[in-house]
Amino acid sequence: MLRKVPLIVILGSTGTGKTKLSIELAKKFGGEIISADSMQVYANLDIVTAKATKEEQSSVKHHLLDVVKPGGDPYTVFSFRNDSLPIIEDLLGKTKPPIVVGGTNYYIESLLWDMLVPNFEKSNSDSEEDTNSNCEEIKKLSNDEMESMSSEILHDHLKIVDPTSANRIHPRNRRKVIRALEVFNQLDGKRNLSDIYKEQRSQPGGCNLGGPLRYSHIVLFWLRCNKEVLSKRLDKRVDDMLKQGLLKEVRDFYNANIKDAKSSQYTKGILQSIGFKEFVPYLESFDSNQDKVIESYLKENSYEIIDRKDNPEGLNVLKGCLDQLKLVTNRYSRKQIKWINNRLLASSSREVPDIFELDSSDVSNWNENVHKKAVSILNSYINDKKIEFSPMSKIQHKGEGLNEEISNYCKVCERLFIGEFQWQIHLKSNKHKKRKEGLKRKKNELSEEHIRKKNSRETLETQ
């Protein structure tokens, strides 16, 4: 029996080998895997989301794969948190380590810390009675009203019901604005989102990012990879997806769930997700008959897409979709790294468990650099022995100590900035300085023109 059963979390950008390590550790320590990936929740999208294969899934129990069905409600970070926490509690009660793995870092953050609003029961805010009850001075907006309003008007209403949230949420961030208004409605207008965040932050172990850690025993692994190596690996993975049947997969999914979908909420969710939306330009322009022509052509040419005159219609469009997927995947991997640095390593006020770095750049040295090191760390942690590897050091964030919940409007550039850090970056930017100099120059020119006209009038008057 394990002495200390830890919650094992595997962080890392796309393509670093998180799935492989999670399966190895689950087999070694008798754990079960909880997928923290916002795309892998969708059923029938196995290739494009790089899910564990059916064989891998059969070797170790996986949770929260294929849980979103067509026509259902959108799957959010709240859905993930509420589904995951009971699974984790159950596994810990059985002394089986839960292994949380995935690239959606906000999902992982929602499990480790008490940082989201509780799971309130949604009220029927579309009814006239609910819209006007319990709050005579401030009218609560119904779902239909919010859907019909512009983002700016919604933000103006948020300023009335929750000025603190309005100050930290950009007016164009419609999703967050609506969520803050929904919380106000669900609490009958007696409290708001800012009140809840204030309570969480005031708890022992809380900070400006939210409440304290949920669990006492957590081991964090950060799988890292050389930038150039990772970029090539990600591009190759997209090429391999095409060989595995990606085109048929996205076509079947599009025809079954998107093309004539009745639920706009469902389609909005998947159409905003990396890995599917990139293929919409092709899927909307061509049909499955053309897919067969292209698939046949690709097989004959070993899946190499070369710019030739005899290319079948649509192939160049498909290539553009694949290139776009490579681009956004690489961009997303950099964003994932930035998130870990900013929200974990650079957070001085937040209680963050030790993070152990694992280098997966060289696949031939996986066993030595990744597997053995992770097993050694876990064995030492579980058995209360000294860990021979040092955790990663904290880093200094450039915005340390600045107020990130305040908005500033630049009259020069006519733009709104949330947080002092972004505001200071903007003030130092060349774009701001050039615009400021341009306005000053224009003002001087107008002033000189005014003086010339004045002198001209005076000259005429004296003649």
C-alpha positions in Angstrom: 0.0 0.0 0.0 1.2 3.5 -0.8 2.2 5.6 2.2 1.3 8.9 0.7 -1.0 8.8 -2.3 -0.2 11.8 -4.4 -2.3 13.5 -7.1 0.1 13.2 -10.1 -0.1 16.0 -12.6 1.7 16.0 -16.0 2.1 19.4 -17.5 3.7 20.3 -20.8 3.0 21.7 -24.3 1.5 19.7 -27.1 3.7 16.9 -28.5 6.1 16.5 -25.5 5.0 12.9 -24.7 2.5 13.5 -21.9 0.2 10.7 -22.9 3.1 8.2 -23.0 4.4 9.1 -19.6 0.9 9.1 -18.0 0.3 5.5 -19.2 3.7 4.3 -18.0 3.1 5.8 -14.5 -0.4 4.5 -14.3 0.9 1.0 -15.0 3.8 1.3 -12.6 1.8 2.8 -9.6 -1.7 1.4 -10.2 -3.2 4.7 -11.0 -5.9 5.9 -13.4 -5.7 8.7 -15.9 -7.9 11.8 -16.0 -7.7 13.6 -19.3 -7.5 17.4 -19.0 -7.9 18.3 -22.7 -10.7 20.5 -23.9 -10.7 18.8 -27.4 -10.4 15.1 -26.2 -13.8 15.4 -24.5 -15.4 15.3 -27.9 -16.4 11.9 -29.2 -15.4 10.7 -32.6 -12.4 13.0 -32.9 -9.6 10.6 -32.0 -6.9 11.4 -34.7 -7.0 15.2 -34.8 -7.0 15.5 -31.0 -4.2 12.9 -30.6 -6.1 10.8 -28.1 -4.5 7.7 -26.5 -5.2 4.8 -28.9 -8.0 2.3 -28.1 -5.2 -0.2 -27.2 -3.6 2.3 -24.8 -7.0 3.1 -23.3 -7.7 -0.6 -22.7 -4.4 -1.0 -20.8 -5.1 1.7 -18.3 -8.4 3.2 -17.2 -9.0 6.7 -18.7 -11.6 9.2 -17.5 -13.2 12.2 -19.4 -12.5 11.1 -22.9 -15.5 11.2 -25.4 -17.9 12.7 -22.8 -19.4 15.5 -25.0 -22.2 14.3 -27.3 -23.8 16.2 -30.2 -26.6 18.6 -29.2 -25.6 18.8 -25.6 -24.5 21.7 -23.5 -21.1 23.1 -24.1 -18.3 21.5 -22.0 -16.6 24.2 -20.0 -13.9 24.4 -17.3 -16.7 24.3 -14.8 -18.0 21.0 -16.3 -14.5 19.6 -16.2 -13.9 20.6 -12.6 -17.3 19.2 -11.4 -16.7 15.9 -13.2 -13.1 15.5 -12.2 -13.2 16.2 -8.4 -15.4 13.2 -7.5 -13.2 10.9 -9.6 -10.1 12.2 -7.8 -11.7 11.8 -4.4 -12.8 8.3 -5.2 -9.3 7.2 -6.4 -7.6 8.8 -3.4 -10.0 6.9 -1.1 -8.9 3.7 -2.8 -5.2 4.6 -2.4 -4.9 4.8 -6.2 -3.0 7.8 -7.5 -5.1 10.0 -9.9 -2.9 11.0 -12.9 -4.1 14.3 -14.4 -2.7 14.8 -17.9 -3.5 17.2 -20.7 -2.6 20.5 -22.4 -5.6 22.6 -21.2 -3.8 24.2 -18.3 -6.8 26.1 -17.1 -8.6 22.8 -16.6 -5.7 21.6 -14.4 -5.6 24.8 -12.5 -9.3 24.5 -11.6 -8.5 21.1 -9.9 -5.4 22.1 -8.0 -6.7 25.3 -6.5 -10.1 26.6 -5.2 -10.4 29.3 -7.8 -13.7 29.0 -9.6 -17.2 29.8 -8.5 -19.2 27.0 -6.8 -21.5 24.8 -8.9 -24.7 26.9 -8.5 -27.9 25.5 -9.8 -29.0 27.5 -12.8 -32.2 29.4 -12.3 -34.8 29.8 -15.0 -33.6 33.4 -15.8 -35.8 33.5 -18.9 -38.9 33.9 -16.8 -40.4 37.3 -16.1 -40.8 36.5 -12.4 -37.1 35.6 -12.1 -36.0 38.6 -14.1 -37.5 41.0 -11.6 -37.5 39.2 -8.3 -35.3 39.7 -5.3 -33.7 42.8 -6.8 -35.9 45.9 -7.2 -33.1 48.4 -7.9 -31.0 46.4 -10.4 -32.8 44.4 -13.1 -31.3 41.0 -13.7 -31.0 40.2 -17.4 -32.5 37.1 -18.8 -30.6 34.7 -21.0 -32.5 35.9 -24.1 -31.8 39.5 -23.2 -28.1 38.8 -22.8 -28.0 36.9 -26.1 -29.5 39.9 -28.0 -27.3 42.6 -26.4 -24.0 43.8 -27.7 -20.8 43.1 -25.7 -20.5 46.8 -24.8 -24.0 47.1 -23.4 -23.5 43.9 -21.4 -20.3 45.3 -20.0 -22.1 48.5 -19.1 -24.6 46.5 -17.1 -21.8 44.5 -15.4 -20.4 47.9 -14.2 -23.6 48.4 -12.3 -24.0 44.9 -10.8 -20.3 44.1 -10.3 -18.0 47.1 -10.9 -14.9 45.2 -9.6 -15.4 42.4 -12.2 -16.1 44.9 -14.9 -12.8 46.6 -14.1 -10.8 43.3 -14.7 -12.8 41.9 -17.7 -12.3 43.5 -21.1 -15.6 44.7 -22.7 -14.9 42.5 -25.7 -14.5 39.4 -23.7 -18.2 38.5 -24.0 -17.9 35.0 -22.5 -16.5 36.3 -19.2 -18.9 39.2 -19.0 -21.9 36.9 -19.4 -20.5 34.5 -16.9 -20.2 37.3 -14.3 -23.7 38.3 -15.0 -24.9 34.7 -14.7 -23.4 34.4 -11.3 -25.1 37.6 -10.2 -28.4 36.1 -11.4 -27.8 32.7 -9.8 -27.2 34.4 -6.4 -30.5 36.4 -6.8 -28.6 39.7 -7.0 -27.5 39.5 -3.4 -23.9 38.7 -4.1 -21.7 38.8 -7.2 -18.6 37.2 -8.7 -16.2 39.6 -7.0 -17.6 38.7 -3.6 -16.9 35.0 -4.2 -13.4 35.7 -5.4 -12.8 37.9 -2.4 -13.8 35.1 0.0 -11.6 32.5 -1.8 -8.6 34.8 -1.7 -9.0 35.6 2.0 -8.8 31.9 2.9 -5.5 30.6 4.4 -3.2 29.9 1.5 -5.3 32.1 -0.9 -3.8 34.8 -3.1 -4.7 37.2 -5.9 -5.1 34.2 -8.3 -7.7 32.4 -6.1 -8.1 30.2 -3.1 -5.7 27.6 -1.5 -4.6 24.2 -2.8 -7.2 21.5 -2.7 -4.9 18.6 -1.9 -2.0 18.1 0.5 0.0 15.7 -1.7 0.7 16.7 -5.3 3.6 15.9 -7.6 3.9 18.1 -10.7 5.9 17.0 -13.7 6.7 19.4 -16.5 7.6 17.6 -19.7 9.8 20.0 -21.8 11.3 19.8 -25.2 13.8 21.8 -27.3 12.0 24.5 -29.3 13.3 23.5 -32.7 12.8 19.8 -32.0 9.3 20.3 -30.8 8.3 22.4 -33.8 9.5 19.7 -36.2 7.7 17.1 -34.1 4.4 18.9 -34.2 4.6 19.4 -37.9 5.3 15.7 -38.5 2.4 14.8 -36.2 0.0 16.8 -38.4 1.4 15.0 -41.5 1.0 11.6 -39.8 -2.6 12.5 -38.9 -3.4 12.8 -42.6 -2.1 9.3 -43.2 -4.1 7.9 -40.3 -7.4 9.1 -41.8 -7.8 12.6 -40.5 -9.8 13.8 -43.6 -12.5 11.2 -43.2 -12.7 11.8 -39.4 -13.3 15.5 -39.7 -15.7 15.0 -42.6 -17.8 12.5 -40.7 -17.8 14.7 -37.6 -18.7 17.8 -39.6 -21.6 16.0 -41.4 -23.0 14.4 -38.3 -22.6 17.3 -35.8 -21.9 20.6 -37.4 -23.4 20.9 -40.9 -27.1 20.9 -39.8 -26.6 21.2 -36.1 -29.6 22.6 -34.1 -27.6 23.4 -31.0 -25.6 26.7 -31.6 -24.0 26.3 -28.2 -22.5 23.0 -29.2 -21.2 24.2 -32.6 -19.8 27.3 -31.0 -17.7 25.2 -28.6 -16.1 22.9 -31.2 -15.7 25.6 -33.8 -13.5 27.6 -31.4 -11.3 24.6 -30.6 -7.9 24.1 -32.2 -7.8 20.9 -34.3 -11.2 21.2 -36.0 -11.9 24.8 -36.9 -8.9 24.9 -39.1 -10.6 22.5 -41.5 -13.9 24.3 -41.8 -12.8 26.3 -45.0 -12.3 23.0 -46.8 -15.3 21.2 -45.3 -17.7 24.0 -46.2 -16.4 24.2 -49.8 -16.1 20.5 -50.8 -18.0 17.3 -50.1 -17.2 13.7 -49.3 -17.0 12.8 -53.0 -14.1 15.2 -53.4 -12.6 13.8 -50.2 -12.4 10.4 -51.9 -10.7 11.9 -55.0 -8.1 13.7 -52.8 -7.6 10.6 -50.5 -6.9 8.4 -53.6 -4.4 11.0 -55.0 -2.6 11.3 -51.6 -2.2 7.5 -51.3 -0.7 7.4 -54.8 1.8 10.1 -53.9 2.7 8.8 -50.4 0.7 11.6 -48.8 3.1 14.3 -50.1 1.3 17.4 -51.2 3.2 19.0 -54.0 2.1 22.1 -55.9 1.3 20.7 -59.3 -1.1 21.6 -62.1 -2.8 18.2 -62.0 -3.6 18.4 -58.3 -7.3 17.5 -57.6 -9.7 20.4 -56.8 -9.6 21.2 -53.2 -6.2 19.8 -52.4 -4.6 23.2 -52.2 -7.4 24.4 -49.8 -6.8 21.3 -47.7 -3.0 22.0 -47.6 -3.8 25.5 -46.4 -5.9 24.0 -43.6 -3.1 21.6 -42.6 -0.5 24.5 -42.7 -2.8 26.6 -40.5 -3.1 23.7 -38.0 0.7 23.4 -37.8 0.9 27.2 -37.3 -1.7 27.4 -34.5 -0.4 24.2 -32.8 3.1 25.6 -32.6 1.7 28.9 -31.4 -0.4 27.1 -28.8 2.6 25.2 -27.5 4.4 28.4 -26.8 1.3 29.8 -25.0 1.2 26.7 -22.8 4.8 27.2 -21.8 4.1 30.9 -21.1 1.1 29.9 -18.9 3.2 27.5 -16.7 5.9 30.2 -16.3 3.5 33.0 -15.4 0.8 31.1 -13.3 3.1 28.6 -11.5 6.8 29.4 -11.5 6.5 33.2 -11.4 3.7 33.3 -8.8 5.3 34.3 -5.5 2.1 34.7 -3.5 0.5 31.4 -4.6 1.2 28.1 -2.9 2.6 25.9 -5.7 3.8 22.3 -5.2 7.3 21.5 -6.4 7.6 21.2 -10.2 10.1 18.6 -11.6 11.4 19.1 -15.1 11.6 16.2 -17.5 13.4 16.6 -20.8 11.7 14.7 -23.7 13.8 16.3 -26.5 15.7 13.1 -27.3 13.3 10.3 -27.8 16.1 7.7 -27.8 16.9 8.7 -24.2 13.3 8.7 -23.0 13.8 5.9 -20.5 16.7 7.6 -18.8 15.6 11.3 -19.0 11.9 10.9 -18.5 10.6 7.5 -17.3 13.3 6.6 -14.7 13.5 10.1 -13.4 9.7 10.3 -12.9 9.5 6.9 -11.2 12.4 7.8 -8.9 10.8 11.0 -7.8 7.4 9.3 -7.2 9.0 6.4 -5.2 10.9 8.8 -3.0 7.8 11.0 -2.5 5.5 8.2 -1.7 7.9 6.5 0.8 9.0 9.8 2.5 12.5 9.6 1.3 14.7 12.4 0.1 14.2 13.1 -3.6 17.6 13.1 -5.4 16.4 15.6 -8.1 15.9 19.3 -7.3 12.6 20.9 -8.3 12.5 23.9 -10.7 13.5 27.3 -9.3 11.0 30.1 -9.1 11.3 33.0 -11.6 10.7 36.7 -11.3 7.6 38.0 -13.1 8.1 41.4 -14.6 4.6 42.4 -13.4 5.2 41.3 -9.8 3.3 43.6 -7.4 1.3 45.4 -10.0 -2.5 45.6 -9.9 -3.9 43.2 -12.6 -7.5 44.0 -11.8 -7.6 47.6 -13.0 -8.4 49.0 -16.4 -6.7 51.9 -18.2 -7.8 53.6 -21.3 -5.3 55.1 -23.7 -6.8 58.3 -25.2 -3.9 58.4 -27.7 -4.4 54.9 -29.2 -8.1 54.7 -28.2 -7.6 51.3 -26.6 -8.5 49.7 -23.2 -6.0 47.7 -21.3 -6.7 45.4 -18.4 -4.0 45.2 -15.7 -1.1 47.5 -14.9 1.4 45.2 -16.5 -0.1 45.4 -19.9 -0.7 49.1 -19.5 3.0 49.7 -18.8 4.0 47.6 -21.7 1.7 49.6 -23.9 3.1 53.0 -22.7 6.6 51.9 -23.5 5.7 50.4 -26.9 6.9 52.0 -30.2 3.4 51.9 -31.6 2.1 54.1 -28.7 5.1 56.5 -28.9 4.8 56.9 -32.7 1.1 57.6 -32.5 1.7 60.1 -29.7 4.4 61.9 -31.7 2.1 61.8 -34.7 -0.7 63.5 -32.8 1.7 66.0 -31.4 3.0 66.8 -34.8 -0.6 67.1 -36.2 -1.5 69.4 -33.3 1.6 71.6 -34.0 0.7 71.8 -37.7 -2.8 72.8 -36.9 -1.5 75.4 -34.5 0.9 76.8 -37.1 -1.9 76.8 -39.7 -4.1 78.7 -37.2 -1.3 81.3 -36.7 -0.8 81.7 -40.4 -4.6 82.3 -41.0 -4.7 84.8 -38.1 -1.7 86.7 -39.4 -3.2 86.7 -42.9 -6.5 88.2 -41.5 -4.6 90.8 -39.5 -2.6 91.8 -42.6 -5.8 92.2 -44.6 -7.3 94.3 -41.9 -4.3 96.7 -41.9 -4.3 97.3 -45.6 
